[in-house]
Each structure stands twice: as C-alpha cells, then as structure tokens.
C-alpha cells in the first residue's frame, strides 16, 4: 500500500490518486522496484484538494483518516505501507523527519512502514530524485524481507497450535 498526501490539480479533476506528473514519476519508480500500479493500492491521507493546494489542516487529516484511510488499511490489511511524504509518514512515525529516515523501514503495529520522499519533491527539487530512486530500488529487498518474516510468523504460530500426535494406548 502506498499513501501520499492528497490530491493535486490533476488528481482532483480525475478523482484518482497520482495521475498527474507526480503519478507519472511514481509509475517509473514502481517499475524500478519491479512493481506495476495495478499490483499495489495507492491512496492519500486526505481525499479532497485543499484550497490553493495548501498543507492539510489537522482536522482535515483527522476526518479523512478516520472516515476513509484507516478503514481502507483495515480492509486491505497490507503488510507493508510505503508512505510518500511527511504527512503520511507522520501518521505512523510522528515526530520523525523524512529527510533523516527516508527508505528505512520501521515496524509499527505489526506492519512494516517504509517512509519515502514524495515523488513531487523530485519534480520541484531535482536533487531529490537520486535519493528517491535509490529508495525505490531497495524496495524489492524490503518487500521480500517482509514476506519472509510474515511466513516465519505464520509457521511459528501454526506449530504452536499443533497438538502432539495421537498414540494408540495399550490395554496391557
């Protein structure tokens, strides 16, 4: 699951996340990670574009996450959430700085949270693009590790639940 901030101009007009220039870059970044858009869920913290494209207000974030985003997470049950930008990162890793922890996965409530710099940052500040690309190139390794850890947890849980084999009792 990938979570961005909110709709931009193109997203607001089309009613879909990441369909403008940042979305085109996201498609390229997904390809670098060996993923396609139809293989992942892409959402946003807020669902409506704020006036003049300002930062979302705390009450807007609270309303949209409670009414929509957290319900989407509950329905999808992703093992890995890639946050795109500081607003989505702060939902799971409050108080952290994206510039310090981008690309470094953290476990939160049984899920792997992977904070990433928002693709739009590479469009506005081209010096960010190599950082973003490097983080996305590491994503397959992070996803494989998450898959391996999930399989190990499932195996351990099933072995704990198994009863000892039955034995035939002797009458004598």
Legacy VTK file of the C-alpha trace (Angstrom):
# vtk DataFile Version 3.0
C-alpha trace
ASCII
DATASET POLYDATA
POINTS 172 float
0.000 0.000 0.000
1.309 3.447 -0.954
-0.046 6.524 0.821
0.522 10.065 -0.417
-0.611 13.401 0.980
-3.651 14.422 -1.029
-4.959 15.148 -4.490
-3.185 17.674 -6.676
-4.790 19.547 -9.556
-4.920 16.567 -11.972
-5.975 14.110 -9.275
-8.767 16.407 -8.128
-10.099 16.723 -11.677
-9.946 12.975 -12.415
-10.877 11.667 -8.968
-7.915 9.254 -8.836
-4.629 9.440 -6.915
-1.294 10.100 -8.612
-2.436 10.696 -12.203
-0.528 13.935 -12.839
3.222 14.476 -13.243
3.977 13.059 -9.760
1.930 10.000 -10.710
3.904 9.522 -13.917
7.096 9.628 -11.874
5.561 7.224 -9.357
4.886 4.783 -12.204
8.574 4.992 -13.194
9.653 4.477 -9.578
7.333 1.494 -9.198
8.888 -0.008 -12.338
12.348 0.437 -10.773
11.057 -1.614 -7.847
9.647 -4.281 -10.162
6.049 -3.255 -9.443
3.139 -2.034 -11.528
0.380 0.305 -10.458
-2.262 -2.434 -10.779
-0.332 -4.561 -8.247
-0.465 -2.024 -5.414
-3.069 0.096 -3.651
-2.425 3.832 -3.864
-4.262 6.238 -1.599
-3.895 9.561 0.153
-4.114 10.938 3.670
-6.783 13.432 2.632
-9.316 12.886 -0.105
-10.007 16.458 -1.256
-7.601 19.056 -2.575
-7.097 21.865 -0.048
-7.723 25.426 -1.295
-4.678 26.893 -3.101
-3.028 23.474 -2.593
-2.071 24.411 0.970
-0.906 21.848 3.515
-3.764 19.842 5.016
-5.014 21.069 8.393
-5.011 18.728 11.429
-8.822 18.496 11.450
-8.848 17.574 7.731
-6.252 14.880 8.337
-8.183 13.509 11.308
-11.509 13.463 9.453
-10.154 11.796 6.318
-8.009 9.223 8.097
-10.795 8.181 10.475
-13.519 8.118 7.834
-11.520 6.670 4.947
-7.808 5.848 5.139
-7.760 3.787 8.324
-10.802 1.862 7.074
-9.002 1.190 3.781
-5.989 -0.105 5.707
-8.268 -2.306 7.815
-9.974 -3.712 4.715
-6.769 -4.333 2.742
-4.571 -5.459 5.653
-1.269 -4.593 3.946
1.904 -5.996 5.486
3.875 -3.086 4.060
2.838 0.561 3.853
5.039 2.919 1.858
4.433 6.478 2.967
5.075 9.106 0.318
5.996 12.335 2.052
5.877 13.701 5.563
2.107 13.861 6.057
1.551 10.144 5.537
4.800 9.314 7.372
3.637 11.300 10.418
0.528 9.111 10.718
2.756 6.161 11.602
6.045 7.747 12.704
5.112 11.015 14.408
7.922 13.410 15.188
10.338 11.921 12.658
11.909 13.873 9.816
11.526 12.414 6.316
14.962 13.701 5.341
16.502 11.617 8.128
14.627 8.307 7.842
13.551 8.021 4.187
13.978 4.494 2.868
14.461 2.986 6.343
11.651 0.551 7.184
10.192 0.540 10.704
7.736 -1.906 12.232
4.617 -0.248 13.619
1.677 -2.252 14.984
2.735 -5.397 13.110
3.184 -3.630 9.773
6.324 -2.532 8.025
6.226 1.216 7.383
8.629 2.440 4.691
8.916 6.238 4.688
9.804 7.672 1.290
10.230 11.159 -0.072
7.178 12.190 -2.093
7.704 11.915 -5.886
6.606 15.547 -6.306
9.720 16.556 -4.338
11.841 15.262 -7.221
9.830 17.349 -9.661
10.241 20.546 -7.617
13.791 19.846 -6.418
15.618 17.613 -8.925
18.455 16.961 -6.476
15.990 14.702 -4.566
15.473 12.337 -7.485
18.580 10.154 -6.904
17.558 9.672 -3.245
14.028 8.674 -4.207
15.243 6.330 -6.946
17.715 4.654 -4.583
14.958 4.104 -2.004
12.649 2.564 -4.615
15.436 0.303 -5.891
15.743 -1.109 -2.367
12.009 -1.743 -2.129
12.084 -5.301 -3.592
14.542 -6.345 -0.871
12.335 -4.746 1.804
9.209 -6.451 0.433
10.973 -9.825 0.263
12.114 -9.463 3.861
8.569 -8.584 4.957
7.209 -11.616 3.097
9.832 -13.874 4.694
9.104 -12.532 8.197
5.349 -12.954 7.706
5.844 -16.557 6.568
8.076 -17.242 9.577
5.474 -15.798 11.974
2.744 -17.884 10.359
4.858 -21.022 10.586
5.691 -20.378 14.237
2.037 -19.720 15.072
0.854 -22.893 13.342
3.493 -25.035 15.062
2.392 -23.683 18.465
-1.216 -24.558 17.670
-0.472 -28.155 16.690
-1.370 -30.853 19.181
1.012 -33.721 19.810
0.376 -36.755 17.586
-2.145 -39.268 18.880
-0.860 -42.593 20.168
-2.651 -45.880 20.423
-2.936 -46.827 24.052
-2.081 -50.337 25.085
-4.536 -52.385 27.094
-1.751 -54.347 28.735
LINES 1 173
172 0 1 2 3 4 5 6 7 8 9 10 11 12 13 14 15 16 17 18 19 20 21 22 23 24 25 26 27 28 29 30 31 32 33 34 35 36 37 38 39 40 41 42 43 44 45 46 47 48 49 50 51 52 53 54 55 56 57 58 59 60 61 62 63 64 65 66 67 68 69 70 71 72 73 74 75 76 77 78 79 80 81 82 83 84 85 86 87 88 89 90 91 92 93 94 95 96 97 98 99 100 101 102 103 104 105 106 107 108 109 110 111 112 113 114 115 116 117 118 119 120 121 122 123 124 125 126 127 128 129 130 131 132 133 134 135 136 137 138 139 140 141 142 143 144 145 146 147 148 149 150 151 152 153 154 155 156 157 158 159 160 161 162 163 164 165 166 167 168 169 170 171
